[in-house]
Amino acid sequence: MLKPKVYVTREIPERGLKTIKERFDAEVWPEYGPPPKEVIVEKVGNVDAIVSLLSDEIDAEVFGAARKLKVVAQMAVGFDNIDVKLATKRGIYVTNTPEVLTETTADFAWALLMAVARRVVEADRYVRTGKWKVSWHPSMLLGRDVHGATMGIVGAGRIGSSVAKRAKGFNMKILYYDVVSRPELEKELGAKNVDLDTLFKESDFISVHVPLTKQTYHMINEEKLRLMKKTAYLINNSRGSVIDEKALYRALKEEWIAGAGLDVFEREPTQLNNPLLMLDNVVVAPHISSSSHETRSRMAEMVAENLMAFFEGTIPPNLVNPEVLKIRKPS
């Protein structure tokens, strides 16, 4: 019996890749960087499934070239790079890897928060470049206290809720904004559900955890940034385009706000001439919030599990578009 053909757009962690290679006729893009779009279009023409990452644009051009594609198995919780509506229309299953990265991503939001508030990156550079000439001084690299401050959570889903739980350990007042009320957070953590303007006005730290949609694109713009305290910090490890980067640069440069911690950008990889990179009150990272050995390995395993479930005739455990079940049953 012929094995289903799978194209894997990157060398994913071994725990998942080994299973895929054993169970499927798999071809893996060998380079560190992503395959060019034309390569994906070419490869998808003769495969039953594709394993994709956030940097792979899976759109009408790709689906148009797919003659027998049945599954797009994304190794990420987000899937804004995939035209899910079109996939569903064509009877193509789309899966993702949710929940497993929740705690790891929440950890990293806090890493960004602590780093920018206490000026850790500046301090590291201060030592390494020989600027540390006096052993101790009362005004050396003064930062901001985190404990006892007010934390604002924009998007209180799995990751946002986990960030809020960590805030409780720092004895912070917790505000949250979400399209869905979260009574469990209010009961467990004393969190308060407020409108977005109130959250921006009252928070000392704002951590963003919303998916990228038409509604959330540039939801944090000049108007919202001007509501923030001059002593407040903005943290984002959701999606870059949730924030208007030009407005954020002005807010930081002109000191409307105190600082920002960013793991995501509107364009990735961001360019070296991005003005945000020139500012000392910004801590940046290259989209690594879920980048721990344990989490990435488990994500790869989930990709394999989603593929195996479909081709064994059962519904994949992490199906993004359940509407597709009305069009095509699992193989």
C-alpha positions in Angstrom: 0.0 0.0 0.0 1.4 3.4 -1.0 2.1 5.8 1.8 0.5 9.3 1.6 2.9 11.9 0.4 3.8 14.8 2.7 5.8 17.9 2.0 7.4 19.4 5.1 8.5 23.0 4.7 11.2 22.9 7.3 13.4 20.5 9.4 11.0 20.3 12.4 12.2 18.7 15.7 13.1 15.1 15.5 10.4 13.7 17.8 7.7 14.7 15.3 9.7 14.4 12.1 10.8 10.8 12.8 7.2 9.7 13.1 6.3 11.6 9.9 9.1 9.9 8.0 8.1 6.5 9.3 4.4 6.8 8.5 4.5 8.8 5.3 6.4 9.3 2.1 7.9 12.6 3.3 10.1 15.2 1.6 11.6 17.8 3.8 12.9 21.2 2.7 16.6 21.0 3.8 17.5 24.6 4.3 17.3 26.8 7.5 15.3 29.5 5.7 11.8 28.9 4.3 11.3 27.5 0.8 10.4 30.1 -1.9 6.8 30.4 -2.7 7.3 28.9 -6.1 8.8 25.8 -4.5 5.8 25.3 -2.3 3.5 25.8 -5.3 5.5 23.2 -7.2 5.7 20.6 -4.4 2.0 20.9 -3.4 0.9 19.7 -6.8 1.7 16.1 -6.0 1.3 15.6 -2.3 -1.6 14.6 0.0 -0.5 16.8 2.9 1.8 19.7 3.7 3.4 20.6 7.0 3.6 24.4 7.2 5.0 27.1 9.4 3.9 30.7 10.0 6.3 32.0 7.4 4.7 29.9 4.7 2.0 31.7 2.7 -0.7 29.0 2.0 -3.1 31.0 -0.2 -5.1 30.7 -3.4 -2.0 30.2 -5.5 -0.9 27.2 -3.4 -4.4 25.7 -3.3 -4.9 26.3 -7.0 -1.8 24.1 -7.7 -2.8 21.4 -5.3 -4.3 18.5 -7.2 -4.8 16.0 -4.3 -4.0 18.0 -1.2 -6.1 16.9 1.8 -4.4 18.4 4.8 -2.4 21.5 5.8 -0.8 20.6 9.2 0.5 23.9 10.7 3.2 23.8 13.4 2.0 26.8 15.3 -1.0 27.9 17.2 -1.7 30.8 14.8 -2.8 30.2 11.2 -3.2 33.7 9.7 -0.8 32.7 7.0 -3.4 30.1 5.7 -6.5 31.0 3.7 -8.7 28.8 5.9 -11.9 29.8 4.2 -10.6 28.7 0.8 -9.2 25.5 2.3 -12.6 24.6 3.7 -14.3 25.4 0.4 -11.9 22.9 -1.3 -12.5 20.2 1.4 -8.9 20.6 2.8 -8.4 20.1 6.5 -6.3 22.7 8.4 -4.8 21.8 11.8 -2.6 23.6 14.3 -0.7 23.0 17.5 -2.5 24.9 20.3 -2.3 24.8 24.1 1.1 23.2 24.2 2.9 26.5 23.9 0.7 28.4 26.3 2.9 28.4 29.4 6.2 28.8 27.4 4.8 31.8 25.6 3.5 33.3 28.8 7.0 32.8 30.3 8.5 34.8 27.5 6.1 37.6 27.8 7.4 38.0 31.3 11.0 37.7 30.1 10.3 40.7 27.9 8.5 42.6 30.6 11.2 42.1 33.2 14.0 42.8 30.7 12.6 46.1 29.6 11.3 47.3 33.0 14.6 46.6 34.8 16.8 47.5 31.7 18.5 44.1 31.6 19.7 44.4 28.0 21.0 47.9 28.5 22.8 46.7 31.6 24.4 43.8 29.8 25.6 46.1 27.1 26.8 48.6 29.7 29.1 46.0 31.2 30.3 44.4 28.0 31.2 47.7 26.4 33.3 48.9 29.3 31.0 51.7 30.5 30.9 50.2 34.1 33.5 52.5 35.7 32.0 53.0 39.2 31.1 49.9 41.3 27.8 51.3 42.5 25.8 54.5 42.2 22.3 55.4 43.4 21.1 56.5 39.9 22.8 53.8 37.8 20.4 52.3 35.3 17.3 52.9 37.3 14.3 50.8 36.2 10.7 50.3 37.3 9.2 48.1 39.9 7.0 45.3 38.6 5.6 44.1 42.0 2.5 45.9 43.1 2.0 47.6 39.7 -1.1 47.3 37.5 -1.0 44.7 34.7 -3.3 45.1 31.7 -4.0 42.0 29.6 -5.3 42.6 26.0 -6.8 39.2 25.1 -7.4 36.9 28.0 -7.4 33.6 26.3 -5.1 30.7 27.2 -1.9 32.7 26.9 -3.3 36.0 28.3 -4.8 34.1 31.3 -1.4 32.4 32.0 0.3 35.8 31.9 -2.3 37.1 34.4 -1.6 34.2 36.7 2.0 35.1 36.8 1.1 38.7 37.6 -0.8 37.5 40.7 2.5 36.2 42.0 3.9 39.7 41.7 1.0 41.1 43.8 -0.2 43.1 40.8 -3.6 44.6 40.2 -4.9 42.8 37.0 -7.1 44.4 34.4 -8.2 42.6 31.2 -9.9 43.3 28.0 -11.5 40.5 25.9 -14.5 40.1 23.7 -15.4 37.2 26.0 -15.8 37.7 29.7 -13.5 35.5 31.9 -15.3 35.0 35.2 -12.7 32.4 36.2 -10.0 35.0 36.1 -12.1 37.4 38.1 -12.8 34.8 40.7 -9.3 33.3 40.9 -7.1 36.3 40.5 -9.4 39.3 41.3 -9.0 40.4 37.7 -11.3 43.2 36.5 -12.9 43.3 33.0 -12.6 46.8 31.6 -13.0 48.5 28.2 -9.8 48.9 26.1 -9.4 52.7 26.8 -9.6 52.2 30.5 -7.0 49.4 30.3 -4.6 51.7 28.4 -5.2 54.6 30.8 -4.7 52.7 34.0 -2.1 50.0 33.4 1.6 50.2 34.2 2.3 47.2 32.0 0.2 46.1 29.0 0.7 42.6 27.5 -0.9 41.8 24.2 -2.3 38.4 23.4 -4.9 38.6 20.6 -4.9 36.8 17.2 -4.3 38.8 14.1 -7.7 39.5 12.4 -9.3 42.3 10.4 -10.6 43.6 13.8 -7.2 43.5 15.6 -5.0 44.8 12.8 -3.4 48.0 14.2 -5.8 47.9 17.2 -3.0 49.5 19.1 -2.5 52.8 17.3 -1.6 56.4 18.1 -4.9 57.0 19.8 -4.4 54.1 22.2 -0.7 54.8 22.8 -1.5 58.4 23.8 -3.8 57.0 26.5 -0.9 55.2 28.2 1.0 56.6 31.2 4.4 58.0 30.5 5.8 55.4 32.9 4.0 52.5 31.2 5.4 49.6 29.1 3.9 47.7 26.2 4.7 44.0 25.7 3.8 42.1 22.5 4.4 38.5 21.6 1.2 37.9 19.7 1.4 39.2 16.2 3.3 42.3 15.0 0.6 43.9 13.0 -1.7 44.2 16.0 0.5 47.3 16.7 1.0 50.2 14.4 4.9 50.2 14.5 5.2 53.8 13.2 2.9 55.1 16.0 4.8 52.9 18.5 8.1 54.4 17.4 6.8 57.9 17.9 5.4 56.9 21.3 8.8 55.6 22.4 11.0 58.3 20.8 8.9 61.1 22.1 8.4 59.4 25.5 4.7 59.1 25.5 5.4 55.7 27.1 8.5 54.3 29.0 9.3 51.3 26.9 8.3 48.2 24.9 9.2 44.5 24.7 8.6 43.0 21.3 9.0 39.4 20.0 7.0 40.1 16.8 7.0 42.7 14.1 4.8 43.8 11.2 7.4 42.4 8.8 9.5 39.4 9.8 12.4 39.2 9.8 12.4 42.9 10.6 15.0 45.0 8.8 18.1 46.4 10.5 16.9 49.9 9.5 13.7 49.5 11.5 13.9 52.6 13.7 12.6 50.7 16.7 15.9 48.9 16.8 17.7 52.2 17.4 16.0 52.9 20.7 17.4 51.9 24.1 13.9 51.6 25.7 13.0 48.7 23.5 13.9 45.0 24.0 13.5 42.9 20.9 13.6 39.2 20.1 13.1 37.2 16.8 9.7 35.6 17.3 11.0 33.0 19.8 8.2 33.0 22.5 7.5 29.3 22.1 11.2 28.4 21.5 12.0 25.9 24.2 13.3 22.4 23.5 10.3 20.8 25.3 7.6 22.9 23.6 8.9 22.8 20.1 9.4 19.0 20.3 5.8 18.6 21.5 4.5 20.9 18.7 6.2 18.7 16.1 4.7 15.6 17.7 1.2 17.2 17.5 1.8 17.9 13.8 2.4 14.1 13.3 -0.6 13.2 15.4 -2.9 15.5 13.4 -1.6 13.9 10.1 -1.9 10.3 11.4 -5.4 10.9 12.7 -6.6 12.2 9.4 -5.1 9.4 7.3 -6.3 6.7 9.8 -9.9 8.0 9.2 -10.5 9.9 12.4 -10.9 13.6 13.0 -7.6 15.3 13.8 -7.4 16.4 17.4 -6.6 20.0 16.5 -8.8 20.7 13.5 -9.1 24.5 12.8 -11.9 24.3 10.3 -14.6 21.8 11.5 -16.9 23.0 8.8 -14.8 20.9 6.4 -16.3 17.8 7.9 -19.5 18.5 5.8 -17.4 18.4 2.6 -14.9 15.6 3.2 -14.5 12.8 5.7 -11.0 11.9 7.0 -9.2 9.4 4.8 
